[in-house]
Amino acid sequence: MNRFQNLTSWLITISLPYVLIMLSIRLLFNPLFLMFEYNFPNFPPDNYGFSTQERLKWGSLSIEYMFNEGDPDFLANLAFENGQPIYNEREVSHMLDVKILVQATLRIFYGLVILYLAIILWAILRKWTQQLWAGLSRGGWLTLILIGAVLAGVAISFDALFTAFHKVFFTGDTWLFYYSDTLIRLFPIRLWQDAFILMGVFTVGMSLFFAIYGKKQSLKT
């Protein structure tokens, strides 16, 4: 049983960074974040004519597509009053790639959350919560190290970090667009910079809790 407890504790340590980062990302992927960004002082306006309300409308629908069961026609059928599509074929194709990635990572996240709940219940029933808290504490510190590296990358060169991320998850230049394309007009680089920073802040807060409080709980006799 001790071996099982140790293995489970280290499983939590290794997986906690993923869980906390995905939780932060999921919290940010919503229209409230867009409302905050578009109305934030000095947020860059759309040089091609979108108003704040138009950005919020089309941006919210784009985020909705990431999490619903709709096929690419959900985006392809979005159109301006004159009938012109909001997104071109290249943009719709990229958004499909993003949706596949997002939903795949979320399935892993939800699976880990269910596993965590089962482990917590088992630990309480079998009275080995100290090992559980030890794993959460180590995972908190590990997450802080990883988030520190991400935030350092944002500070040193966000463009390089952003490019590296897309090269890992997307093939070729399918993620590159013109400034006049709707995706760039709705989601400019400033929005992604703020998203990375907020994700880091949320994750650091949760990580500190598990790192410090988890350590105290693991030492209780």
Buried (B, 14 or more C-beta within 10 A) or exposed (E): EEEEBBEBBBBBBEBBBBBBBBBBBBEBBEBEBBBEBBEEEEBEBBEEEBEBEBBBBBBBBBBBBBBEEEEBEBBBEBEEEEEEBBBBEBBBBBBBBBBEEBEEBBEEBEEBEEBBEEBBEBBEEEEBBBBBBBBBBBBBBBBBEBBEEBBEBBEEEBEEBBEEBBEEEBEEEEBEBEEEBBBBBBBBEBBBBBBBBBBBEBBBEBBBEBBEBBBEBBEEE
